[in-house]
Amino acid sequence: MDGFTKFLNIADEIDIMIFKNNNESLTLSVFVYEVTNDEHIIVSNPIKDGNYYPLEKTYTYYFRFYIENSGMYLFKGEVLERLSYDNLPSIKVKLVSDIKRVQRRKFFRVNLNSVGNFLFERELDPVEIQNMREKLLKKYKDESQFIIEETINEKVGFETLDISGGGLRVYTNLTFELGDFIAGEFKIASNWVNFKGEVVRVEKKDNKRYEVGIKFLELDASTQSKIVSYVFEVERNLIKKGLI
């Protein structure tokens, strides 16, 4: 089988996927210090919350890495020992599986069968403003007692198809142009989250609906955490079932 020397170089970044139990999973990044041979590499000791994370010796972990213009790769590795490499805390890893490509994308993409809304800000027309004024005057004595907001937020629904840490693919009745900037919300793992993004793909379907690919441009820390946690949990289950 093809080993480390074909795929990895010094300073490459690798993710270690740690499945401690059914309730705790995390991904930590390390860097390649040395590609010893096809079966062994030395990588930096992962860090979590500012401290070195203690990987268990003789334990097998899943590792993944991305190669530009090629895709995401996955392998299983055994931690042989903890050591010091140029005075830096390091670990030696032995390859114990094939290195296989699992996706072409940098961000792992998983199915998300849910719903969401595009959010649009619209100015009220004069007739709508007048109708609102008349309704408010029935409740208040004069116009000094209320303020009419002349812009409103409208929602147009969509169905989500899949998601990754980098973007979202949806099914909608609306059409967009490549490069359009949009705002929206969607439901993931029982939580509603907001996003801002750019349209990077539009494909018309036979039923006059559209598949739209959106690249995330702005996510708050809480939203990003929810997305990463969801994707990682689905990925973990696929790995445990041997589907990737």
LOMARTI-975617 format. One record per residue: y, z, x negated of N, C-alpha, C in turn; residue in one letter. Coordinates in pm, whole numbers, plus 50000, padded with zeros to 5 digits. Layout:
residues N
YZXYZXYZXa...
//
This chain:
residues 244
498805000049916500005000050000501255000049913m502354994449966503614994649893504155008849887d504645012649770505105026249751506595027449732g506995038849674508415042149662509195032049578f508575026649472509335018049381509825005249448t509165001049556509594988949626510814991549714k510925003749766511925006349870513105015049825f512895024049730513915034149702514505032749563l515765037149552516475037449425517175050949409n517565053949288518295066249261519575066549344i519865078049404521055080649487520905075949631a519775069849667519555066349808519485079049893d519945077950016519905089350108518665088550196e518005099950214516805100850298516985112450395i516505110750518516475121650615515095128050615d515065141350613513825148750631513805153950774i512775150250849512655154350988511725166350994m512275177651036511555190251031511195194651172i509895194951202509405199351332508745212951313f509505223551327508955236751299508065241651412k508485239451535507685243151651508225235451770n507735238451888508155230952007509615233452044n510195244151990511555247652030512585245351921n512155241651801513105240051691512785227451612e513755218651605513625206451527514975203551464s514975197951344516235194351282516005183351180l517085176451147517065166051046518065169650937t517615169550812518475172750699518455161150600l519595158350540519695147250447519515151850303s518855143450222518705145850079518995132850005v519125133749872519375121949790518295120649684f517945108249655516905105549556517465107849416v516805116749340517175119149201516355110449105y515095108249142514215100549053513095094249134e512845081449108511655074749163510635074649050v509745084449051508815086348940507805075048932t507195071849045506245060849055506065057549203n505075049449237504885045549377504555057249468d503995068049412503535079049496504435091449490e505355092049396506125104349378507625101549362h508425109849427509875109649407510375123949393i511535125349331512225138249324513535136749401i513765145849495514975145149578515695158449574v516945158249615517735170549620517165180049724s517365192849702516955202849802517915201849921n517405200750043518305199550159519145212150178p520295210250240521225221250265521485222350415i521455234450466521765237150606522735248750615k523865246550682524895256850699525355262550566d525455253850466525975258050336524965264650245g523705265850290522665272150209521505262650187n520805264450075519625256250050518535259450152y517975248950212516945250850313515575251450244y514785261850270513495263550200512375255150261p512095243750202510955235750245509665242150196l508635241450279507365247850245506525238950154e506035244750046505165237249954503845233850024k503295222349987502035216850040502135213550188t503345213650243503525210350384503945195550394y503465188750499503785174650518504935173050616t505945165450575507115162850658507225147750683y507975144350787508335130350809509665127650742y509755116150676510975111850609511375098050662f512675095450665513125082150706514335078250622r514515065250606515655060150530516005046350583f517215042050553517715029250603518045020050486y517615007450496517944997250397518834986950465i520004984650409520964975250468520344961550488e520574955850607520064942550645518544941750652n517894953250653516434953350663515964962350775s516454974850779516074983450890515794997750851g515295005250949514935019250932513455020350899m513125028650799511755030350754511335045050768y510035046950786509485060350808508235062250723l508075074450667506845077650596506595092750603f505355096550575505005110650565504895114350418k505465125950384505415130550246505065145250238g504355148850132503975162750108504865168649999e505405180450025506215187449925505265193749823v505295188649700504385193649597504925206149529l506225205949498506785217549429508305217249437e508885228949418510325230249404510635231549255r511645224449209511945224449067513435222649044l513825222948918515215220748880515305207348809s516165198448860516335185248799517775184348751y517955183748619519305184248560520075196248612d519375207548619519945220348665520315220348813n519765210948890520025210349033518745213649109l518805222149212517625225249293517065212449355p515775210149337515165197549378513765200149431s513205189749492511815190549538511095177649498i509825179049467508985167549435508145164249556k508165151549596507495147149718506425136849684v505265138449746504175128849730504015120649858k503895107549843503695098649957502265100050008l502115102650139500775104550195500525095150314v501355084850329501155075150437501755061850393s501545051650475502255039150453503745041250480d504575033250414505995032750447506175021150544i506545024150666506615013550766507995012550829k508385000250858509664998150924509505000951072r510415009051129510295012851269511365006251355v512515002751298513564995651371514434988251272q515134978051323516064970651238517414977651231r517714986151329519034992451335519115004551243r520355007851206520575019751124520375032351206k520835032051332520665043551420519435041351507f518565051251512517345050051591517715049651739f517205039551809517565037351949516395040952039r516685048452146515645052552240516095049552383v515115048652473515425046052613516205057652674n517135054252761517865064352838518055058852979l517205063253070517275058753209518145068553287n519445065653289520385074853351521525066753413s522615073553445523765067153509525045071253439v526095063553464527395066753407528495059453480g529715061053431530875054553492531825049753384n532365037753403533515033653325534745040053388f535675044353306536885051153355538095042353327l538805038853434539985030253423541195037453481f542315036053414543575041453465544335030153535e544735032653659545405022253738546685027653800r547715019253801548965022953866548885020054015e549375029254096549415027154240550455016554275l550125008254374551114998454417552085005154515d553214998754546554245004954633553705009454769p552795001854826552235005554957551435018454945v550625019654840549815031754819550705043954796e551785041954721552715052954696553385057454825i553785047854909554435051255035553465058455129q552225053955135551215060555219550995074955174n550965077055043550765090454990551975099255022m553185093455012554395100855043554395105355189r554005096555279553985099855422552985110955452e551835110655385550845121255406551365134655357k552035134655242552535147155186553695152755268l554505143855328555625148555409555165155355537l553945152555579553395159555695553015173955660k552805176255531552395189555485553575197555432k554545190655368555685197555309556975193355382y558015201655369559265199155441560025187355384k560085186355251560805175155191560175171755056d560665160854996560055155554874560275164354752e561195173754759561415182654645560245192254623s559355192954719558235202354711556955196054656q556985183354623555775177154568556145165854472f555195162354388555345151354292554185141654314i554505129154322553475118854341553095112954205i551835114354168551335108054046551125093154075e551805084654000551765070354030550645063153956e549835070453881548645064653819547435072953859t546315066453878545075073353914543945068353823i542905076653812541715072753736540655067853833n540155055953807539095050353890537795049653812e536685051053885535365050553823534575038553876k533915031653784533005020753821531665023853757v530635025153839529345029753790528585019753706g527695024953621526755016553546525445024153529f524405016853490523115022953459522915022253308e522455033153249522185033053105520785027753078t520655020352969519365014552930518795021352806l519605022452701519155029552582520365034652505d520075043252406521155049952334520725052852192i521705053752103521475058251966522685066451925s522655071551802523815078851755525045070151739g524835056951739525965047851718526465040751840g525695041051951526165033652067525245034552186g525595026752289524955027552419524795013352475l523695010852546523514998152615523395001152764r524184993752845524254996752988524084984053069v523844986153199523654975453297524764977053400y525574966653423526754968253507527094955353581t527864956853690528384945353763529634939653697n530234947253607531474942853541531154934153421l532074925253390531954917553267533084921353173t532824920253044533814923752943533864912752838f534914913152757535024904452642534634912252517e534064905352420533754911952294535034917652234l534964930052189536134936452130536934944752228g536594944252358537284952652456537074967352423d538124975352438538014989752420537884996152558f536925005152571536645011052702536435026152688i536615032952801536315047352809535325049352922a534525059852910533535062153015532875075753003g531895077653089531105089953092529685086253131e528715094153086527335091953128526575105053123f525435105153189524615117153198523475116353099k523325126853018522245127352920521685141552917i520395142752940519725155952940520455165953029a520785161653151521435170053253522885173253222s523465167053119524865169453084525675156653100n526885157953154527805146653158528685147153033w528765135752962529565135252840530505123152846v531615124152776532615113452773532585106152640n533025093552642533055085652519534175075452526f534565070552409535405058752396534675049152304k534705036252338533915026852260534465012852262g533765004152188534134990052178532944981552224e533224971352304532184962352350531774953152235v530484953452199530004945352087528974935052132v528574935652259527574926052308527684924952460r527654912652511527654910252656526634899352686v525704902252775524684892452812524574891752965e524824879953019524754878153164523314876853209k522974883753319521634883153375521614874253499k520414870653545520284861353657520864866753787d520874879753804521344885653929522834888853926n523584881653842525034883153831525454896853780k524544903253710524894915753643524874913353493r525334923353418525514921553275524914933253197y524294929753085523924939852986525064940552885e525584952552865526734954252777526384964252667v526574960052543526364968952429527684975052386g527694988152370528924995452338528735003152208i529665001452116529665009351992530595021252010k530075033251985530915045151998532025045051894f533245047751940534375048851850534905063151843l534745070351953535285083951957534385092852041e533795102951975532975112952041533395126651990l533525136252081533805149752032532515155751976d532655166851904531515172751834530405176751931a530785181852047529785186152145528985174352198s529685163352229529005151352279528085145552173t528565144752051527755139351942526485147651923q526625160851933525475169651918524455167352028s524915165552152524005163152264523255150052247k523955139652201523315126552182522275127252070i522665133051957521745134051843520515142251880v520715153251952519585161751992518635154252084s519195146552178518355138952271517545128352196y518225120552112517545109852038516465115551948v516785126651881515825132651790514595137751864f514805143651982513685148952059512755137652105e513345126552152512525115152193511785109452073v512485108251960511865102951838510715111951793e510925125051801509875134451762508635132551848r508815131151979507675129452069506935116452041n507685105852008507045093051976506215094151848l506755101351750506025103251624504755111351648i504865122151726503705130651753502605123051826k503015113351909502035105351984501535093351903k502085091651782501665080551698502185067051743g503285067151819503835054651872504835048151778l505265055351675506095049351570505605054451435i
//
